[in-house]
């Protein structure tokens, strides 16, 4: 009698655990709603404006004298460990490592598009989280100081008068989509 009761209790515990796992799994598997995606896009808009403000500040203050410090400062903003804000391109990286080479399918597609001046975006699942991802194409039209740091860009890049809008790569942003 006692034995049966214990068995029944054990069965109930197992059932609860399985139900919990199924419910948990379902929440994470469900693609985000349109509203959740919109909220993540708004966060990405803010992040984009913030990163551009930082970059314009950096471009504006770069002089032939402080190029090396400027490069180091930029690479600290785009630290290798940060997967949420990245610069990607196909030229030789400025500072060691190859952090700027596209590292997954979204970045490969984004770079191909960026080299033609096209943006890109996607909502994707990584592990058990959903992310909104965005790529913004970068060209020589943004600022004349690019050349001070980027001897790695193509010669065409520097002929701004002949090649306006010469595309070199992309800024990519990644924002986690929050569940309501
Ligand atoms: C103060 C120096 C500096 C200036 C000015 C600068 N960059 Fe960069 N840029 C860097 C550094 C450093 C990296 C590598 C960042 C990293 O570690 O991820 C980089 C990376 C990039 C990449 C990724 C591909 C690659 O070649 O590494 C692109 C694209 C890029 N920059 C575009 C631009 C454009 C366009 C401009 C001008 C509007 C510009 N940069 C101006 C320092 C600079």
Boltz pocket constraint, residues with backbone or C-beta under 6 A from the ligand:
constraints:
  - pocket:
      binder: B
      contacts: [[A, 58], [A, 59], [A, 62], [A, 66], [A, 67], [A, 70], [A, 71], [A, 72], [A, 74], [A, 75], [A, 76], [A, 78], [A, 79], [A, 80], [A, 87], [A, 88], [A, 89], [A, 90], [A, 91], [A, 92], [A, 93], [A, 94], [A, 95], [A, 99], [A, 100], [A, 138], [A, 139], [A, 140], [A, 142], [A, 143], [A, 144], [A, 145], [A, 146], [A, 147], [A, 148], [A, 149], [A, 150], [A, 152], [A, 168], [A, 169], [A, 170]]
      max_distance: 6.0
